[in-house]
Each structure stands twice: as structure tokens, then as C-alpha cells.
Amino acid sequence: MAQQLIEQGASGDSAGALGLFKTKDVPRDQLKAGAVTDPATLQGKVAAKEILPGQQLTTADFKPGGSGLITKLDADQRAMSVSFDSAHGVAGNVRAGDHVDVLSGFEVEGTGGANQSVLRMLMQDVLVLAVPKKAASGGPGGGGNQTAEVTLRVAASAAPKLAFAADNGKLWLTLRPQNGEKLDRQTLVTLQSLLVGAKPVRGSR
């Protein structure tokens, strides 16, 4: 039974995760033909038309979403692939379905014109959608450093920030436990805060 409006094209996978529908006991004589009795049947499918709150879900309301990652995305989510070497991408231990935090580091101009390294938490609790089966050798002529493109599910509003950080700074992934707490994302780590114990710089929101 739909709890909220399910828009046309909405992913069956994400609709269940977002609580847009729930199971409900319905008298047999009121059960629609093709009624969805197992939410698992909606995996990999998208809504073929708009479904109103209170409406029973039927198999005719959904159609195959294709073989891509689109069935894993809600309307305000995007899939982005970012390249990591083994050291910055948790050494190949990240798998599809894991949740990670994304750290970003930059060189910025400090006092007196000297460059200063800063690091901050960019995103937290990000779902990993896909990772390659094998990493590619990076560097001239190959070599020991392995790189891999990790595909992440991010909010649409955060996608430009991730793209900018990937092109202009350095990114790290940290693997989260399922019960991992969220941290203050606005705190900047600097050389002073790390070594001298000075109060961390607060970033603007």
C-alpha cells in the first residue's frame, strides 16, 4: 500500500527503503489483480505511472528499469564514479553495498602567502553502488600503485562538490560500520590543529 505519492519513474528499490509503501492486510475480495505481495518483486523496477497515497501496488504499476544503476537512485540522488588509488580507497576492501565517508584535502593560501594543507569531512554515510572487479595499474608504464573507479550514490546537491574535490584536491574513503556515528563535517584539520593542538578552523556552511 502506497504511504506517499510515488512518482512515475521512481525506483522500486528506493521506494521501499524510503518507506513510500508498506505491507498491509487486505481482505481477499478487495485485493486487486496482480497485487504486490512481496516487496522483493519490485527490485530492479521503476514506477510505470504515478501511484497515489493509499493505492494498492500491482505488478502493472511497475516496469523493468534496465540493467544500469538507475534503479538504485531516488529523484534527488545521483551516481558518480571517482578514481582512487589503493591507499586512498581502503586498499580494495570496499565492496558494492558498503557505506563510506569521503574526506577531501586541499592546498590553500595561508597567512603570508604560503600554501597550507587542509582536510575536511566532505560526505558521510555514502552508499557504494559499484566497484571494478580488478584495479588498473596507475602511473607511467603501470607499476605498483593500483587505481579503481568507485561509483558512489550521492545527493544531487552534493555531486558538484564531489566533482570539484576530485579534480582540484585529494579524496580519501573511510569504510563505515553499520552503526557508525556521524561527525562534525565542518571541522577543518590543519597542521596546527594536528601537531600543535590549536583549535581547529571552522569551515563556512
MARGU-544948 format. One record per residue (C-alpha): z, x, y; residue number from 0; residue in one letter. Coordinates in pm, 1 decimal. Layout:
<recs>
rec Z=Z&X=X&Y=Y&i=NUM&aa=A
...
</recs>
This chain:
<recs>
rec Z=0.0&X=0.0&Y=0.0&i=0&aa=M
rec Z=-100.9&X=142.3&Y=339.3&i=1&aa=A
rec Z=201.1&X=208.4&Y=561.9&i=2&aa=Q
rec Z=-4.3&X=311.1&Y=865.6&i=3&aa=Q
rec Z=-364.4&X=295.6&Y=973.2&i=4&aa=L
rec Z=-576.7&X=522.3&Y=750.9&i=5&aa=I
rec Z=-886.4&X=615.8&Y=946.7&i=6&aa=E
rec Z=-1231.8&X=643.2&Y=795.4&i=7&aa=Q
rec Z=-1284.2&X=995.4&Y=663.3&i=8&aa=G
rec Z=-911.5&X=1061.6&Y=620.7&i=9&aa=A
rec Z=-828.3&X=1283.3&Y=324.5&i=10&aa=S
rec Z=-662.0&X=1111.4&Y=30.7&i=11&aa=G
rec Z=-462.0&X=1429.6&Y=-33.0&i=12&aa=D
rec Z=-318.8&X=1449.6&Y=317.7&i=13&aa=S
rec Z=-270.1&X=1071.9&Y=349.1&i=14&aa=A
rec Z=-23.8&X=1086.9&Y=62.9&i=15&aa=G
rec Z=151.7&X=1395.5&Y=199.1&i=16&aa=A
rec Z=186.4&X=1232.0&Y=541.5&i=17&aa=L
rec Z=329.4&X=912.9&Y=397.2&i=18&aa=G
rec Z=41.0&X=693.3&Y=513.2&i=19&aa=L
rec Z=76.2&X=488.6&Y=194.2&i=20&aa=F
rec Z=340.3&X=425.6&Y=-69.9&i=21&aa=K
rec Z=361.4&X=261.4&Y=-409.1&i=22&aa=T
rec Z=484.9&X=-97.5&Y=-417.9&i=23&aa=K
rec Z=534.3&X=-355.1&Y=-691.5&i=24&aa=D
rec Z=277.0&X=-632.9&Y=-658.7&i=25&aa=V
rec Z=254.7&X=-944.6&Y=-878.1&i=26&aa=P
rec Z=-32.7&X=-914.2&Y=-1123.3&i=27&aa=R
rec Z=-208.9&X=-1221.3&Y=-985.7&i=28&aa=D
rec Z=-206.6&X=-1064.6&Y=-636.1&i=29&aa=Q
rec Z=-339.1&X=-727.5&Y=-747.5&i=30&aa=L
rec Z=-686.6&X=-655.0&Y=-609.4&i=31&aa=K
rec Z=-966.2&X=-543.4&Y=-837.7&i=32&aa=A
rec Z=-971.6&X=-165.0&Y=-863.2&i=33&aa=G
rec Z=-626.1&X=-133.0&Y=-705.5&i=34&aa=A
rec Z=-499.5&X=225.6&Y=-691.8&i=35&aa=V
rec Z=-201.1&X=252.9&Y=-923.2&i=36&aa=T
rec Z=-180.3&X=631.7&Y=-938.5&i=37&aa=D
rec Z=-192.9&X=831.6&Y=-608.9&i=38&aa=P
rec Z=-333.9&X=1127.2&Y=-804.4&i=39&aa=A
rec Z=-665.2&X=940.7&Y=-828.2&i=40&aa=T
rec Z=-712.0&X=990.6&Y=-451.2&i=41&aa=L
rec Z=-712.2&X=1370.7&Y=-472.2&i=42&aa=Q
rec Z=-1039.6&X=1517.3&Y=-355.7&i=43&aa=G
rec Z=-1146.6&X=1188.7&Y=-194.8&i=44&aa=K
rec Z=-1172.5&X=1056.7&Y=162.3&i=45&aa=V
rec Z=-1141.6&X=705.9&Y=303.6&i=46&aa=A
rec Z=-1480.8&X=532.0&Y=297.3&i=47&aa=A
rec Z=-1370.0&X=288.4&Y=567.7&i=48&aa=K
rec Z=-1074.1&X=209.4&Y=791.3&i=49&aa=E
rec Z=-769.8&X=86.8&Y=596.7&i=50&aa=I
rec Z=-521.7&X=-132.2&Y=785.8&i=51&aa=L
rec Z=-139.4&X=-122.1&Y=750.0&i=52&aa=P
rec Z=-21.1&X=-347.7&Y=467.8&i=53&aa=G
rec Z=-357.2&X=-335.9&Y=290.6&i=54&aa=Q
rec Z=-371.2&X=-260.3&Y=-80.3&i=55&aa=Q
rec Z=-561.2&X=57.3&Y=-162.5&i=56&aa=L
rec Z=-852.6&X=21.4&Y=-401.1&i=57&aa=T
rec Z=-1090.0&X=271.1&Y=-554.3&i=58&aa=T
rec Z=-1368.2&X=119.1&Y=-342.5&i=59&aa=A
rec Z=-1181.1&X=226.2&Y=-26.9&i=60&aa=D
rec Z=-1234.9&X=594.6&Y=-111.0&i=61&aa=F
rec Z=-1530.9&X=814.7&Y=-193.7&i=62&aa=K
rec Z=-1567.2&X=1176.1&Y=-314.6&i=63&aa=P
rec Z=-1500.6&X=1422.2&Y=-34.0&i=64&aa=G
rec Z=-1712.3&X=1702.5&Y=-175.3&i=65&aa=G
rec Z=-1612.5&X=2035.5&Y=-322.3&i=66&aa=S
rec Z=-1501.8&X=2200.4&Y=1.8&i=67&aa=G
rec Z=-1162.2&X=2231.5&Y=170.1&i=68&aa=L
rec Z=-1222.0&X=1927.0&Y=390.3&i=69&aa=I
rec Z=-1019.5&X=1705.6&Y=156.0&i=70&aa=T
rec Z=-711.8&X=1917.2&Y=235.4&i=71&aa=K
rec Z=-734.5&X=1858.7&Y=611.1&i=72&aa=L
rec Z=-595.0&X=1583.4&Y=828.6&i=73&aa=D
rec Z=-768.0&X=1481.3&Y=1152.0&i=74&aa=A
rec Z=-564.4&X=1725.9&Y=1364.7&i=75&aa=D
rec Z=-591.6&X=2019.9&Y=1122.3&i=76&aa=Q
rec Z=-846.8&X=2297.1&Y=1079.9&i=77&aa=R
rec Z=-923.9&X=2557.1&Y=810.9&i=78&aa=A
rec Z=-960.6&X=2916.0&Y=935.3&i=79&aa=M
rec Z=-1032.2&X=3235.2&Y=741.8&i=80&aa=S
rec Z=-870.6&X=3554.7&Y=866.9&i=81&aa=V
rec Z=-916.6&X=3905.1&Y=725.0&i=82&aa=S
rec Z=-605.6&X=4101.6&Y=620.3&i=83&aa=F
rec Z=-564.1&X=4439.5&Y=458.4&i=84&aa=D
rec Z=-322.6&X=4471.2&Y=167.2&i=85&aa=S
rec Z=-31.0&X=4590.8&Y=380.4&i=86&aa=A
rec Z=-58.6&X=4312.6&Y=636.8&i=87&aa=H
rec Z=-143.2&X=4036.7&Y=387.2&i=88&aa=G
rec Z=154.7&X=4077.0&Y=149.4&i=89&aa=V
rec Z=-38.3&X=4314.6&Y=-78.5&i=90&aa=A
rec Z=-241.9&X=4048.6&Y=-256.0&i=91&aa=G
rec Z=60.0&X=3843.1&Y=-361.5&i=92&aa=N
rec Z=-38.7&X=3537.3&Y=-154.5&i=93&aa=V
rec Z=-192.4&X=3252.8&Y=-355.5&i=94&aa=R
rec Z=-351.4&X=2920.0&Y=-264.2&i=95&aa=A
rec Z=-75.4&X=2664.6&Y=-214.4&i=96&aa=G
rec Z=175.2&X=2919.3&Y=-78.3&i=97&aa=D
rec Z=328.6&X=2880.8&Y=266.0&i=98&aa=H
rec Z=336.1&X=3176.5&Y=505.0&i=99&aa=V
rec Z=441.8&X=3277.1&Y=854.7&i=100&aa=D
rec Z=192.1&X=3456.4&Y=1079.0&i=101&aa=V
rec Z=307.6&X=3742.0&Y=1305.9&i=102&aa=L
rec Z=93.0&X=3881.0&Y=1587.0&i=103&aa=S
rec Z=115.3&X=4218.9&Y=1760.9&i=104&aa=G
rec Z=-49.4&X=4339.0&Y=2081.8&i=105&aa=F
rec Z=-64.6&X=4633.8&Y=2316.0&i=106&aa=E
rec Z=17.2&X=4512.1&Y=2667.8&i=107&aa=V
rec Z=52.6&X=4688.4&Y=3000.1&i=108&aa=E
rec Z=416.3&X=4761.6&Y=3076.2&i=109&aa=G
rec Z=600.6&X=4893.5&Y=3377.6&i=110&aa=T
rec Z=436.6&X=5192.9&Y=3542.4&i=111&aa=G
rec Z=102.2&X=5109.0&Y=3383.4&i=112&aa=G
rec Z=196.8&X=5244.3&Y=3039.5&i=113&aa=A
rec Z=98.6&X=5038.5&Y=2736.3&i=114&aa=N
rec Z=374.8&X=4872.4&Y=2539.6&i=115&aa=Q
rec Z=366.0&X=4728.2&Y=2189.1&i=116&aa=S
rec Z=497.4&X=4374.1&Y=2146.9&i=117&aa=V
rec Z=520.3&X=4144.5&Y=1845.8&i=118&aa=L
rec Z=598.2&X=3776.5&Y=1815.0&i=119&aa=R
rec Z=600.1&X=3495.5&Y=1563.2&i=120&aa=M
rec Z=268.2&X=3315.2&Y=1608.3&i=121&aa=L
rec Z=290.4&X=3038.0&Y=1346.1&i=122&aa=M
rec Z=537.1&X=2923.5&Y=1083.5&i=123&aa=Q
rec Z=512.7&X=2733.9&Y=755.6&i=124&aa=D
rec Z=133.2&X=2758.7&Y=732.3&i=125&aa=V
rec Z=-36.3&X=2640.0&Y=412.5&i=126&aa=L
rec Z=-268.3&X=2886.0&Y=236.4&i=127&aa=V
rec Z=-581.2&X=2696.6&Y=133.4&i=128&aa=L
rec Z=-775.2&X=2972.3&Y=-41.1&i=129&aa=A
rec Z=-776.0&X=3343.8&Y=-118.7&i=130&aa=V
rec Z=-1055.2&X=3550.3&Y=-279.3&i=131&aa=P
rec Z=-1025.1&X=3644.2&Y=-643.5&i=132&aa=K
rec Z=-1093.0&X=4007.7&Y=-559.5&i=133&aa=K
rec Z=-1034.8&X=4201.6&Y=-239.4&i=134&aa=A
rec Z=-1310.6&X=4413.0&Y=-86.1&i=135&aa=A
rec Z=-1272.9&X=4783.3&Y=-13.8&i=136&aa=S
rec Z=-1235.9&X=4849.3&Y=357.0&i=137&aa=G
rec Z=-1317.7&X=5147.7&Y=571.4&i=138&aa=G
rec Z=-1623.8&X=5374.2&Y=577.5&i=139&aa=P
rec Z=-1767.1&X=5414.9&Y=230.6&i=140&aa=G
rec Z=-1498.1&X=5196.7&Y=74.7&i=141&aa=G
rec Z=-1165.5&X=5352.6&Y=-6.0&i=142&aa=G
rec Z=-813.6&X=5260.7&Y=-97.4&i=143&aa=G
rec Z=-746.5&X=5005.9&Y=175.0&i=144&aa=N
rec Z=-832.0&X=4658.7&Y=48.5&i=145&aa=Q
rec Z=-918.6&X=4366.6&Y=274.1&i=146&aa=T
rec Z=-931.6&X=3997.9&Y=192.2&i=147&aa=A
rec Z=-1005.5&X=3681.4&Y=382.6&i=148&aa=E
rec Z=-719.9&X=3434.6&Y=359.4&i=149&aa=V
rec Z=-801.6&X=3075.0&Y=455.1&i=150&aa=T
rec Z=-516.4&X=2900.5&Y=634.5&i=151&aa=L
rec Z=-460.5&X=2537.7&Y=734.5&i=152&aa=R
rec Z=-358.5&X=2530.9&Y=1099.5&i=153&aa=V
rec Z=-315.5&X=2268.8&Y=1369.1&i=154&aa=A
rec Z=-631.3&X=2217.2&Y=1573.8&i=155&aa=A
rec Z=-442.4&X=2319.5&Y=1889.3&i=156&aa=S
rec Z=-333.1&X=2647.5&Y=1725.2&i=157&aa=A
rec Z=-677.0&X=2751.6&Y=1598.3&i=158&aa=A
rec Z=-785.7&X=2919.7&Y=1927.8&i=159&aa=P
rec Z=-459.4&X=3118.1&Y=1938.1&i=160&aa=K
rec Z=-512.8&X=3245.0&Y=1583.9&i=161&aa=L
rec Z=-874.2&X=3338.7&Y=1660.5&i=162&aa=A
rec Z=-771.1&X=3526.5&Y=1975.7&i=163&aa=F
rec Z=-490.2&X=3712.8&Y=1798.1&i=164&aa=A
rec Z=-721.5&X=3808.9&Y=1510.3&i=165&aa=A
rec Z=-984.3&X=3952.8&Y=1745.7&i=166&aa=D
rec Z=-756.9&X=4118.2&Y=2001.7&i=167&aa=N
rec Z=-442.2&X=4217.2&Y=1817.6&i=168&aa=G
rec Z=-298.8&X=4271.8&Y=1472.3&i=169&aa=K
rec Z=-183.6&X=3999.9&Y=1231.6&i=170&aa=L
rec Z=70.0&X=4003.1&Y=950.2&i=171&aa=W
rec Z=151.6&X=3745.0&Y=685.9&i=172&aa=L
rec Z=502.8&X=3692.8&Y=552.3&i=173&aa=T
rec Z=549.7&X=3483.5&Y=240.3&i=174&aa=L
rec Z=795.0&X=3195.7&Y=281.7&i=175&aa=R
rec Z=1029.4&X=3045.2&Y=20.8&i=176&aa=P
rec Z=1003.6&X=2669.6&Y=-17.2&i=177&aa=Q
rec Z=1334.3&X=2623.2&Y=166.2&i=178&aa=N
rec Z=1266.8&X=2885.2&Y=435.2&i=179&aa=G
rec Z=1421.6&X=2818.4&Y=775.2&i=180&aa=E
rec Z=1218.0&X=2828.1&Y=1094.5&i=181&aa=K
rec Z=1294.5&X=3097.6&Y=1351.8&i=182&aa=L
rec Z=1271.1&X=3117.7&Y=1729.6&i=183&aa=D
rec Z=896.0&X=3156.1&Y=1775.4&i=184&aa=R
rec Z=922.7&X=3256.7&Y=2143.2&i=185&aa=Q
rec Z=1118.7&X=3581.2&Y=2094.9&i=186&aa=T
rec Z=915.9&X=3898.6&Y=2153.0&i=187&aa=L
rec Z=1004.4&X=4214.7&Y=1962.5&i=188&aa=V
rec Z=960.9&X=4530.0&Y=2173.4&i=189&aa=T
rec Z=1051.0&X=4896.5&Y=2126.8&i=190&aa=L
rec Z=1354.9&X=4844.3&Y=2349.8&i=191&aa=Q
rec Z=1481.8&X=4540.6&Y=2158.7&i=192&aa=S
rec Z=1424.3&X=4710.6&Y=1823.9&i=193&aa=L
rec Z=1570.2&X=5057.4&Y=1888.1&i=194&aa=L
rec Z=1794.9&X=5029.0&Y=2189.0&i=195&aa=V
rec Z=1932.4&X=4685.3&Y=2122.1&i=196&aa=G
rec Z=1822.8&X=4549.5&Y=2456.7&i=197&aa=A
rec Z=1797.0&X=4173.5&Y=2490.3&i=198&aa=K
rec Z=1456.0&X=4056.4&Y=2357.6&i=199&aa=P
rec Z=1197.6&X=3939.8&Y=2606.6&i=200&aa=V
rec Z=1138.9&X=3564.9&Y=2609.9&i=201&aa=R
rec Z=776.5&X=3454.2&Y=2596.9&i=202&aa=G
rec Z=644.1&X=3164.6&Y=2800.2&i=203&aa=S
rec Z=568.6&X=2839.9&Y=2615.4&i=204&aa=R
</recs>
